[in-house]
Amino acid sequence: MTPTRSRTLVALAVVCAVAAWLLLGQFYSALPALPWTAVPTLLLLAVVEGWSGRTIRERIRGQRVGQKNVGPQVRRIRPLPPIAVARTAALAKASAHAAAVIAGLAAGFALYVAGSLAKTVPRADAFAAFGTFIGAVALATAAVYLERSCRVPDDPAGEDQARRA
């Protein structure tokens, strides 16, 4: 599995935004109002993934969460099993891609209704779409952070020993 690249996420979002904008030209009048419930859901997922990234980063390093490695008085904890880290990295990658799709769809929706903000229903849809876009960007950012937190830190001492062998 390769690390998630930001340009892949941006390209995915742009393609989904264009597709949403084109489809809404045909079907907007038949759709119900855009729900706002996606906004708190996406923001909650972003908080959970961001917190998990912080926790996993510290666990991989073998430290207690929130403590700095200031000396021998820091009690070490058992690191996470490698399979748990791999599964978390896969979840983070999937979350980042899903968030990019949602952000693209929301951006396409917001761009489509931006021309008719004087009307009540499109204005409400624009606010919901903009909030959904912000929540999806926050989720994508947290997911990329979580994925990067699953990387094993560099060990210069281990590399020197491996070269000598």
C-alpha positions as CSV (number, residue, x, y, z in Angstrom):
1,M,0.0,0.0,0.0
2,T,1.4,3.4,-1.0
3,P,0.9,6.5,1.1
4,T,-2.0,8.8,0.1
5,R,-0.9,11.7,-2.1
6,S,-2.7,15.0,-1.7
7,R,-2.8,15.5,-5.5
8,T,-4.7,12.2,-5.8
9,L,-7.3,13.5,-3.3
10,V,-7.6,16.8,-5.0
11,A,-8.0,15.2,-8.4
12,L,-10.7,12.9,-7.0
13,A,-12.5,15.8,-5.5
14,V,-12.3,17.8,-8.7
15,V,-13.7,15.0,-10.8
16,C,-16.6,14.5,-8.4
17,A,-17.3,18.2,-8.3
18,V,-17.6,18.4,-12.0
19,A,-19.7,15.3,-12.1
20,A,-22.1,16.6,-9.4
21,W,-22.3,20.0,-11.1
22,L,-23.2,18.4,-14.4
23,L,-25.8,16.0,-12.9
24,L,-27.4,18.7,-10.8
25,G,-28.2,20.6,-14.0
26,Q,-30.5,17.7,-14.9
27,F,-31.9,16.5,-11.6
28,Y,-31.8,19.4,-9.1
29,S,-35.5,20.1,-9.2
30,A,-36.3,16.5,-8.4
31,L,-34.0,16.2,-5.4
32,P,-35.1,16.8,-1.8
33,A,-33.3,19.5,0.3
34,L,-29.7,18.7,1.2
35,P,-29.5,17.5,4.8
36,W,-27.2,19.2,7.2
37,T,-26.6,16.1,9.3
38,A,-23.5,15.2,7.3
39,V,-21.7,18.2,8.8
40,P,-21.5,17.1,12.4
41,T,-20.9,13.5,11.4
42,L,-17.9,14.4,9.2
43,L,-16.5,16.7,11.9
44,L,-16.9,14.0,14.6
45,L,-15.1,11.5,12.4
46,A,-12.4,14.0,11.8
47,V,-11.9,14.5,15.6
48,V,-11.8,10.8,16.2
49,E,-9.3,10.1,13.4
50,G,-7.1,13.0,14.5
51,W,-7.1,11.8,18.1
52,S,-6.4,8.3,17.0
53,G,-3.5,9.5,14.9
54,R,-2.0,11.2,18.0
55,T,-2.5,8.1,20.1
56,I,-1.2,5.6,17.6
57,R,1.9,7.8,16.9
58,E,2.8,7.7,20.6
59,R,2.0,4.0,20.9
60,I,4.2,3.1,17.9
61,R,7.0,5.0,19.6
62,G,6.3,3.1,22.8
63,Q,5.5,6.1,24.9
64,R,2.5,7.0,27.1
65,V,0.2,9.3,25.3
66,G,0.9,13.0,26.0
67,Q,4.2,12.5,27.7
68,K,7.5,13.5,26.2
69,N,10.5,11.2,26.2
70,V,12.5,13.2,28.8
71,G,14.4,10.5,30.4
72,P,14.3,7.1,32.1
73,Q,11.4,8.0,34.4
74,V,9.0,7.7,31.4
75,R,7.3,4.3,31.6
76,R,7.2,2.5,28.3
77,I,4.1,0.8,27.1
78,R,3.7,-2.1,24.8
79,P,3.6,-1.0,21.2
80,L,0.6,-1.9,19.0
81,P,0.6,-5.2,17.1
82,P,1.7,-4.6,13.5
83,I,-1.6,-5.9,12.1
84,A,-3.5,-3.3,14.1
85,V,-1.3,-0.6,12.6
86,A,-1.8,-1.9,9.1
87,R,-5.5,-2.1,9.5
88,T,-5.6,1.4,10.8
89,A,-3.5,2.7,7.9
90,A,-5.9,1.0,5.5
91,L,-8.9,2.6,7.3
92,A,-7.2,6.0,7.1
93,K,-6.5,5.7,3.4
94,A,-10.2,4.7,2.7
95,S,-11.4,7.6,4.8
96,A,-9.3,10.0,3.0
97,H,-10.6,8.9,-0.4
98,A,-14.2,8.8,0.8
99,A,-13.8,12.3,2.2
100,A,-12.3,13.5,-1.1
101,V,-15.4,12.2,-2.9
102,I,-17.8,13.8,-0.4
103,A,-15.9,17.1,-0.6
104,G,-16.0,17.0,-4.4
105,L,-19.8,16.3,-4.5
106,A,-20.4,19.0,-1.9
107,A,-18.3,21.5,-3.8
108,G,-20.1,20.7,-7.1
109,F,-23.4,21.1,-5.3
110,A,-22.4,24.5,-3.8
111,L,-21.2,25.7,-7.1
112,Y,-24.4,24.8,-8.8
113,V,-26.7,26.5,-6.3
114,A,-24.4,29.5,-6.0
115,G,-26.1,31.2,-8.9
116,S,-29.5,31.2,-7.1
117,L,-28.8,32.3,-3.6
118,A,-31.7,34.7,-3.6
119,K,-34.2,31.8,-3.3
120,T,-34.7,30.1,0.1
121,V,-34.2,26.5,-0.9
122,P,-31.0,26.9,-2.9
123,R,-29.6,29.1,-0.1
124,A,-30.2,26.5,2.5
125,D,-28.7,23.9,0.2
126,A,-25.7,26.1,-0.3
127,F,-25.1,26.4,3.4
128,A,-25.4,22.6,3.9
129,A,-23.1,21.9,0.9
130,F,-20.5,24.4,2.2
131,G,-20.6,22.9,5.7
132,T,-20.4,19.4,4.2
133,F,-17.4,20.5,2.2
134,I,-15.6,21.9,5.3
135,G,-16.4,18.7,7.2
136,A,-15.1,16.5,4.4
137,V,-11.9,18.5,4.1
138,A,-11.4,18.2,7.9
139,L,-11.9,14.4,7.7
140,A,-9.5,14.1,4.8
141,T,-6.9,16.0,6.7
142,A,-7.4,13.9,9.8
143,A,-7.3,10.7,7.8
144,V,-4.0,11.7,6.1
145,Y,-2.6,12.5,9.5
146,L,-3.8,9.2,10.9
147,E,-2.2,7.4,8.0
148,R,1.1,9.2,8.4
149,S,1.0,8.4,12.2
150,C,1.0,4.7,11.3
151,R,4.5,4.9,9.9
152,V,7.4,3.4,11.8
153,P,9.8,6.1,12.9
154,D,13.3,6.1,11.5
155,D,15.9,4.3,13.7
156,P,19.4,5.5,12.8
157,A,21.0,3.0,15.3
158,G,19.1,0.1,13.7
159,E,20.3,1.2,10.2
160,D,23.9,1.3,11.4
161,Q,23.6,-2.2,12.8
162,A,22.0,-3.5,9.6
163,R,24.8,-2.1,7.5
164,R,27.4,-3.8,9.6
165,A,25.8,-7.2,9.3
